Amino acid sequence: MILVLLLGLGYTVYVNFFKNEKNVAKGADLNDIAFDFTLQDLHGNEVSLSDFRGKGVILNFWATYCPPCKKEMPHLNGINEEYKDKGIEVIAVNATEPRVIIRPFVQEYGLDFPILLDRTGSVVDQYDILNIPVTFFINEEGKIIEKSSGELTEESIRSSVKRIIPK
């Protein structure tokens, strides 16, 4: 009995004090440096968030079955076209859906920004996303300037994007 208690205590100490902080950190808060990740895009290329360091990033978590996500996608696409030359990148992380469902959606909406596939939900978990859509506005240094839960309007995106345009 004492051995079982000691093993349990030892495991608790290990998890809370010695395990790599990256593996146990949950959620991303304002003024944190955004967690880096690498996911595949729709073409099978590996894309990392750190690839966009030096640019302002709109990081959107979404799914095709989400009505608010559908409403905000045209706004994100328009912002992407308008602000791409000003150092802003829109990146959309799809929450666990298969490529075969996502491709027709992307074609239907004419999306022209990276769509990344979080097939296992690991990045969704890392960012502690409970409901979608969730959007992070990240500055050129990788710092989270704003987090928005729920549907974004074109006006709200425009207001937020002004805060992350690289200097």
N, C-alpha and C positions, 0 to 999 in steps of 0.2 A: 504494500500500500504506500509506504514512504517512497519507494523507488518510483512509482507512478507519479506521485506528487512532485518529486524532484525533476523528473523528465518533463512534466507539464510546465513547471516553473522555468526550467532551462529553455524550453522552446519559446515561451513567452518573452523571456529576456532577449533571446536571439532575434526574434521577429521585431521587437520594439527598439532594440539598441544597436544590433550589429548587421542586420540585413541591409543591403545596398539601398540607399534612400530613394533612388529612382524607381525601384521596384515596389516600394510601398507608398509612395506619394500618390495622393488621390486628389483630383480636381485641380483646376487652374484658376487663380484669383487675379484680380486687378493688380498691376505693377509687378507681377511675377514674370519671369522669362518663360515664354511658351515652351511646353515640352516638345522636344524634337521627336520626330517619328519618320518612318519610311514605309510607304505603301505603294502598291501598283496602281497605275492609271488604267484607263479603259483599253489601252494598247499594250499593256503588259510591261511598260517601263516603270522602273522604280523611281519614286519621287520622294524627297525628304523636305520637311518644312525648312530645314536649315539651308536648302538650296535657294531660298528666297530672302536670306538675310541681306540687309541693305535696302530692302523694299518694304513698303507698307503692305500688310497682308490682311485680307478679309477671309477668315477661316470659318466656313459654314458647315455645320453638321446637319444632315438632311436624309430623307428617304422619299421614294417615289409615291408611297401610299399616304403621305402626309399632306393634307390640303393647304396648310399655311406655307409649307415648303414650295408647293406648286405655284402659289401666288407670288412668292418673293423671287423665284428664279429669274423671271424676265427682268426684274429690277437689278439683280446682281449681274446679269449679262450686260445690261446697258451701262452700269457703272464700270464693269470690266473694260468695255470698249472705250468709254470716255476717259478713264483714268490710267489705262495701261501705259501710255507714254509719259505719265507723270510719276511713275514708279510704284503703282499700286497693282497688286496681284490678288485675284479672287481664287480661292481654292475651296472646293466643295468635297467634304468627306462623306461618302455614303455609308450609312449605318447598316452593315451586314447583308445587304441584298446582293443577289447574283448579277453578274455582268449582263446576262440575257434579258433581265428586266430593266436595267439601267440604260442600256444603249438606245432602245426606242424612245425613252423619255428624253434623253439628251438630244436626239435627232428632232423630236417633235418640238422641243423648246429652242432649238438652235443654239445650244450652250457652247460657248467658245472659251472656256477656261478649264483648268485641270479638274477632272473628276477622279477622286481617289477612292479606292475600294477598301474599306475596313471589314474584310470578310469575317474575321473572328471577333470583332468588337473590341479589340485590345486598345485602340486609340480612343474610342468612345468611353471605355472604362477609365483610361488614363486621365482623360479630361473630366471624368465624372459627369457625363451627359446622361440625364435621367429622362428628359423629354426633348423632342425635336420640334422645330428647328432651334438651334443655338448657334450664335455667331460671335466670334472673337475678332476684335480689331486690334492688330498687332503692329507696333511701329517698326522702323528700320533696324532697331537694335534688338528686336525680338521680344520686347516687353508688351504685355497685354495692357492696352489702354482702356478698352471697354469690352464688356460682355453683355450680349443681348439674348434673352430667352423669349421665344415666340416669334411671330411673323414680323418681318421688317417691311416698312413702307419705303418707297423711293426717297421720300424726304428724310426719313430717319437714317438711311444709308448715307445719303449726301452729307448730312450733318456730322456723322461719325467719321466718314472717310477723310474729311478735312483735317482731323486730328492725327492722321497717320501718314500724310503725304511726306515723303522724305525731304529733308532740307537741302 
